[in-house]
Amino acid sequence: MRGALKILTMVMLILAVLSGGISVAAADYKANIEKANKYIVEQKYKDALKMLRKAYKSDDKNPEIYRKIAFCFEKLNQYDSAIAYYEGAIVFNPQDIDSYQKIGDIYYNEQDFHEAMSWYERGMDLGRLNPQSYNRLGIIYLRWRELRKSRDYFEKSIEADSSFSSGFYGLGLVYMQAGDSAKAVEYFRKSIELGQLPKAAYFLGVIFHNSGNSDS
């Protein structure tokens, strides 16, 4: 009987120690994440990475940690590492539309437009993109002079956010290239109303100059 009680007591002590260890680990994890978030706000991305790596050791399957690490690498212009961690976030959360868009943004900024387009389109397969992503797809197709597809994506950017001035500006460019000056003027004016200056104003001036109607 006493032997059984000793065993039970030892088991309870072990469980108590393990439970305490888990609580300490959880507290350390939370503290590391909080410090990382603070450093990110302060734009101290190297310091944030140190904290995130510590948190990663405790939870290496958390997509949010991958996203935060990727974001820090992106801000440090370490794009290959950023892409790798955004891809890691997708592995553990395949519905993570934002990470698809982030990878697309990196390739877009590096002017690898085919790769950017493929990531944006993979994001679209999951749901609705943000207006900037649609806008960038519009710009890509405009560069390739595929005006119909370009127009469709600029329109999608406006559907996502009716105050998105860059979408109206993009439509102005599409109609200007298509030779529809009236439509181009309409969209350039709308983009100016929403704050897209001075680029839209410049192209309005070009249209009015070419038409001989500088007083419009």
N, C-alpha and C positions, 0 to 999 in steps of 0.2 A: 504493500500500500504506500509506504513511504517512498519507495523507488518510483512509483507511478507519479506521486506528487512532485518529486524532484524533477522528473522529466517534463511534467506539465509546466512547472515553474520556469525551467530553462527555455522551453518553447516560447512562453509568454515574454521572457526577457529578450529573446532573440527577435521576436516580432516587434517589441517596443523599440529596440535599437534600429531595426530596419525601417520602421515607420518614421522614426526621428530622422534617419538618413534621407528618406524620401522627402520629408518636409523641408530639410535643409537644402537639398538639391533643387526643389521647386522654388524655394525662396531665392537661391542663387540665380536660377534661370530667369525669374521675373526681374531681378535686379539688373542682370546683364541686358535684358531687352529694354528696360526703362533707360539705362545709361546710353544704349545705342540710339534710341529714339531722341534723346536729348542731344547727343552729338550730331545726329542728322539735322535736327532743327538748327543747330549752330554751324552747320556746314563743315563739321570736322569729320570727314568721311573715313579717314584712316583710323581715327580713334573709334568710330562706330564699328568698323570692321573687326577690330580687336574684341569688342564686346559681343558682336554677333557670332564670331568664331567660337567663343566660349559657350554661347547659347546653343550653337549648332552641335556641339559635342553631346549635349543633353537631349537634343531632339533633332535628329538629322533627317526626319521625314516631314517636317513642317514646311509647307510651301511658302508661308509668309516669311520665314527666315531666309529662304532662297531669294525671295523677291527683294527683301531689304539688302541682302548682300549684293545682289545684282545691281540694285539702284546705286549703292555706294561705288561699285566698280565703274558704273556708267559715268557718275559724276567725276571720277578720277581719270576719265578718258581711257580706261582699260576695257575696251569694248569686247574683246574676245572672252574675257572672264565674265563680263556682264551677261553676254549672250548665253554662256554655259550655265550660269545660275538661273537666268530666266527659263531656260529649257528645263532645269532641275525643278523649278516651281511647277512647270507644266506636267512633268512626270508624276508629281504627287497630287496635282489638281488639274486634270485634263480639260476642265471647263474654264480655266483661267484666261479669259479673253484679254485681259489687260497685259499679260505677259507676252501673248502673241503680238499685240500692238507695240509693246516696248521693243521687241526684237525687230519688228518692221521699222520702227522709228530709227533704230541704230543703223540698219542697212540703208534706209532712205538718206540719212545725214551723211553716210559714206558714199552716196550716189550709186549704190548697187541696187538699181531700181527693180530689176527682175526678182532679186531675193526679197526685197522689201515687199513687193506686191504679193509674193507667195505667202508671206507670213500674215499680211493683212487679210488675204483671202481665207486663210485657214482660220483666222479669228472670226471672220464673217460666217463661216460654217457653223459656228457655235451661237451666234446671236448678233446683236447690234453693236457696231463700233462707235467710238467717239467721233465727233465731227472732224477733228484734225486728221484722223486716219482716212476718212472718206475724202477729205480735201486733198491729202497727199496722193491718194489713188487718182483723183481727178487731175492733179498736176502731172503725174507720171504719164497718163494717157494723152494729156495735152502735149507733152514733149514729143510723144510718138505720133502726134497729129491724128489720133483716133478720137475725133471730136464727139461722136455720139456717146462713147463710153465715158469720156471725160465729163461731158454734160451730166450724165446719169449720176456720177459720183459726187459732183459738186451739188447737185440737187439733193442727194442723200445727206450731205453735210448740213444743208439747211433744214431738212426734215428733222435731223437730230437736234438742231439748235437754230431756231428761227432768227436769232440775233448774231449768228456767226458770219461776220462781215467778209471773211476770206472766201466763203462759199459763193457769195454774190459777186465778189471780185473775179473769182475763177470763171463764173458763168459769163461775165463781161468779156473775158479773154476768149472764151469759146466762141461767142457770137461775133466778136470782132474778127477772129480768124475765119469764121464762116461767111463773113461779108454782110452780116445783118447788123448794120450800124444802129438802128433804132433799138433793137434788143440789147445790144452792147451798152448803149447809153443808159438804158433803163437799169441794168444791173450795176453798172459802175456808180450811178447816182445812189442806188440803194446801199452799196457798200460804203460810200462816203458818209451817208446818214448814220451808218453804224460804226464809223470810225476808221475805215480803211483809207488812210491818207499817208503819203501823197501819191502813191502809185496809181490809184484809180483816177485821181484828178489829172495826172499826166496823160493817161490814155484817153480821157475825155477830151483833153486839149488836142491830142493828135487827131481824133475823129472830127472834131469841129474845124480844125485847121484844114484837114483834107476835104471836108465838105464845103469849105468857104463860109461856114456859119460860126464865126468866132464869138457871136453875141449870145449863143444858146446857154 
